[in-house]
Amino acid sequence: MTRIDDTFARLKAEGRKAFVAYIMAGDPDYETSRDVVLGLSGAGVDIIELGMPFTDPMADGPTIQLAGQRALEGGQTLEKTLQIVRDLRAAGDETPVVMMGYYNPIYSRGVDRFLADAKTAGVDGLIVVDLPPEEDAELCLPAQAAGLNFIRLATPTTDDKRLPTVLQNTSGFVYYVSITGITGAAEAQAADVGPDVARIKAATDLPVVVGFGIKTPEAAEAIAGVADGCVVGSAIVAEIGAGKPVAEILDFVAGLAAGAHRG
């Protein structure tokens, strides 16, 4: 049982849905992103997705691409991203942390070293968007063996033939991408998402959380209403990119969290 498993069990017992917030580590600088992360739990966030900046983020739209560029230009590294997690744990915050990004920075560090460092820092799970199930031996299986959840993405194009392969070694939760395309490109619609969430839930006991295209508290409420929770990324990253003070960013997050928890 990881912190992620514990969180979903607690939320289910409380009859509540999960709110997952994504921010890019190091955007616009290390201190600001750390301060936002340290405030997310108090804003109602149940799970933190911490982006690992990368030079070629092929699944991300302009908002998150620019966040990654700002972070890299500010000197953010994988080590500094792990340090944010260490800072969170040093503050006594037990909110689950999922590191999300691409395989290259992990490969460059070395899988064994990365997994050991991530586990020691207090990371709970990984989402690595460019490693398909056919490459599970590369990172997924070693991560599970190290005690980290490996969370897989399912999409509107994941048909019934492909779905069992996607679910095979997934743990923690299934991240359903509500739209085809890149992050922040369109708005998710609960009426479109509901049937696919039901189809995935019929094939797994894992929680199904929906992300991409959720920008308002009302949308968070609607999407959480047909799933086990929702993820908001680009809308939060846009607030950070606009140079808003940390307190205002956290107020924005709190509104989204309240919407999701009404779902």
C-alpha positions in Angstrom: 0.0 0.0 0.0 1.4 3.4 -1.0 0.2 6.8 0.0 -1.7 6.9 -3.3 -3.6 3.7 -2.4 -4.3 5.0 1.2 -5.6 8.3 -0.2 -8.1 6.7 -2.5 -9.2 4.3 0.2 -9.8 7.2 2.6 -11.6 9.3 -0.1 -13.9 6.3 -1.0 -14.7 5.8 2.7 -15.6 9.5 2.9 -17.6 9.4 -0.3 -15.4 12.0 -1.9 -13.6 12.3 -5.2 -9.9 13.0 -5.6 -8.4 16.3 -6.8 -5.0 16.0 -8.4 -3.0 19.1 -9.2 -0.1 19.3 -11.6 2.6 21.9 -11.5 5.9 22.0 -13.3 8.9 21.8 -10.9 11.1 24.9 -11.1 8.5 27.1 -12.8 9.1 30.0 -12.8 11.9 29.3 -10.4 12.8 26.7 -7.8 11.6 28.8 -4.8 8.2 29.7 -6.2 7.4 26.2 -7.3 8.5 24.8 -4.0 6.3 27.2 -2.2 3.3 26.3 -4.3 3.9 22.6 -3.7 4.2 23.2 0.0 0.8 25.0 -0.1 -1.1 22.5 -2.2 -2.3 20.2 0.6 -3.8 23.2 2.4 -5.6 24.2 -0.8 -7.4 20.8 -0.8 -5.2 18.9 -3.2 -5.3 15.1 -2.6 -2.4 14.1 -4.9 0.4 16.2 -6.3 1.7 15.7 -9.9 5.1 17.2 -10.1 6.3 17.8 -13.7 9.9 17.0 -14.6 11.0 19.6 -17.1 12.2 18.2 -20.4 13.4 19.8 -23.6 11.1 17.9 -25.9 7.7 17.5 -24.2 5.7 16.0 -27.1 2.4 15.4 -25.2 2.2 18.8 -23.8 0.5 21.9 -25.2 2.0 25.4 -25.2 1.2 26.3 -21.6 3.2 23.4 -20.1 5.8 23.5 -22.8 6.6 27.1 -21.8 6.6 26.2 -18.2 9.2 23.5 -18.9 11.3 26.0 -20.8 11.1 28.6 -18.0 12.1 25.9 -15.5 15.1 24.7 -17.5 16.2 28.2 -18.2 16.1 28.8 -14.5 18.4 25.9 -13.9 15.9 23.3 -12.8 17.3 19.8 -12.8 16.0 16.3 -11.8 18.0 16.6 -8.6 16.3 19.9 -7.7 12.9 18.3 -8.5 13.6 15.5 -6.1 14.7 18.2 -3.6 11.2 19.8 -3.7 9.8 16.4 -2.7 12.3 16.2 0.1 11.3 19.7 1.3 7.6 18.6 1.3 8.3 15.6 3.4 10.6 17.6 5.7 7.6 19.9 6.4 5.7 16.8 7.6 3.4 16.8 4.5 2.3 13.3 3.6 0.3 14.2 0.4 1.1 11.6 -2.3 3.5 12.9 -5.0 3.6 11.5 -8.6 6.4 12.6 -10.7 5.3 13.1 -14.3 7.2 13.5 -17.5 9.4 11.7 -20.0 11.9 8.9 -19.8 15.0 10.7 -21.0 15.9 12.5 -17.7 15.4 9.2 -15.8 17.4 7.2 -18.3 20.2 9.8 -18.1 20.4 9.6 -14.3 20.2 5.8 -14.4 17.0 3.8 -13.6 18.3 2.2 -10.4 19.8 5.4 -9.0 16.7 7.4 -9.9 14.3 4.9 -8.3 16.4 4.7 -5.1 16.6 8.5 -4.9 12.9 8.9 -5.7 11.8 6.4 -3.0 14.1 8.0 -0.4 12.9 11.5 -1.3 9.3 10.4 -0.7 7.9 10.0 -4.2 4.9 7.7 -4.4 4.4 7.1 -8.1 5.5 7.8 -11.7 3.8 8.8 -14.9 6.1 8.5 -17.9 4.2 9.3 -21.0 6.6 8.0 -23.6 7.1 4.5 -22.3 4.5 2.1 -23.7 3.5 -1.1 -22.0 5.8 -3.1 -24.4 8.7 -1.4 -22.6 7.6 -2.3 -19.0 10.9 -4.0 -18.2 12.6 -0.7 -18.8 11.1 1.2 -15.9 7.6 0.1 -14.9 8.5 -3.2 -13.4 11.6 -1.9 -11.6 9.5 1.0 -10.2 6.9 -1.4 -8.9 9.6 -3.5 -7.3 11.0 -0.4 -5.6 7.5 0.3 -4.1 6.4 3.1 -6.5 3.1 3.1 -8.3 3.4 3.2 -12.1 0.4 5.0 -13.4 -0.6 4.5 -17.0 -2.5 6.8 -19.4 -5.6 5.5 -21.2 -7.1 7.7 -24.0 -10.2 7.9 -26.2 -8.3 5.8 -28.7 -7.6 3.0 -26.2 -10.0 0.4 -27.6 -11.2 -2.8 -25.9 -8.4 -4.8 -27.6 -5.6 -2.5 -26.3 -7.1 -1.8 -22.8 -5.9 -5.0 -21.1 -2.3 -4.3 -22.2 -2.5 -0.8 -20.8 -3.9 -2.0 -17.5 -1.6 -5.0 -17.1 1.1 -3.5 -14.9 -0.6 -0.3 -13.9 -1.0 0.5 -10.2 -2.2 3.5 -8.1 -4.8 4.7 -10.5 -5.5 4.9 -14.2 -5.2 8.4 -15.7 -7.8 8.8 -18.4 -6.9 11.4 -21.0 -10.3 13.0 -21.8 -9.5 14.4 -25.2 -7.3 13.4 -28.1 -4.3 15.7 -28.6 -2.1 17.7 -26.3 -2.6 19.2 -22.8 -4.7 22.3 -22.6 -6.0 22.0 -26.1 -9.8 21.6 -25.5 -12.3 21.4 -22.8 -13.4 18.0 -21.4 -17.1 17.2 -21.4 -18.5 14.9 -18.8 -21.1 13.4 -21.2 -18.3 12.3 -23.5 -16.0 11.1 -20.7 -18.5 9.1 -18.7 -19.0 6.1 -21.0 -15.2 5.6 -21.4 -14.6 5.8 -17.6 -17.3 3.2 -17.1 -15.7 1.0 -19.7 -12.3 1.2 -18.0 -13.7 0.7 -14.5 -15.4 -2.5 -15.8 -11.9 -3.8 -16.6 -10.1 -2.9 -13.5 -10.5 -2.3 -9.7 -8.2 0.7 -9.9 -9.6 4.2 -9.5 -10.0 6.1 -12.8 -9.0 9.8 -12.7 -9.6 12.1 -15.6 -7.3 14.8 -16.9 -6.7 17.2 -19.8 -9.1 20.0 -20.6 -10.4 20.8 -17.1 -10.1 24.5 -16.4 -12.8 25.6 -14.0 -14.4 24.5 -10.7 -17.6 23.7 -12.5 -15.7 21.5 -15.0 -13.8 19.8 -12.2 -17.1 19.1 -10.5 -18.7 17.7 -13.6 -15.8 15.5 -14.5 -15.2 14.2 -11.0 -18.9 13.3 -11.0 -18.4 10.6 -13.6 -15.0 9.4 -12.4 -13.0 8.8 -9.2 -11.4 12.2 -9.5 -9.9 14.8 -11.8 -6.6 16.3 -12.7 -6.0 20.0 -13.5 -2.7 21.0 -14.9 -2.6 23.7 -17.7 -5.0 26.0 -15.9 -2.9 26.1 -12.8 0.4 26.4 -14.8 -1.2 29.3 -16.6 -1.7 31.1 -13.3 1.9 30.5 -12.4 3.0 31.6 -15.9 1.1 34.9 -15.5 3.3 35.7 -12.5 0.5 35.5 -9.9 1.6 35.6 -6.2 1.7 32.2 -4.6 -1.3 33.0 -2.4 -3.4 33.8 -5.4 -2.3 30.6 -7.2 -3.3 28.6 -4.1 -6.6 30.3 -3.9 -7.3 29.4 -7.6 -6.3 25.8 -6.8 -8.6 25.7 -3.7 -11.5 26.7 -5.9 -10.8 23.8 -8.3 -10.4 21.4 -5.4 -13.7 22.4 -3.9 -15.4 21.8 -7.3 -13.8 18.3 -7.6 -14.8 17.4 -4.1 -18.4 18.3 -4.9 -18.3 15.8 -7.8 
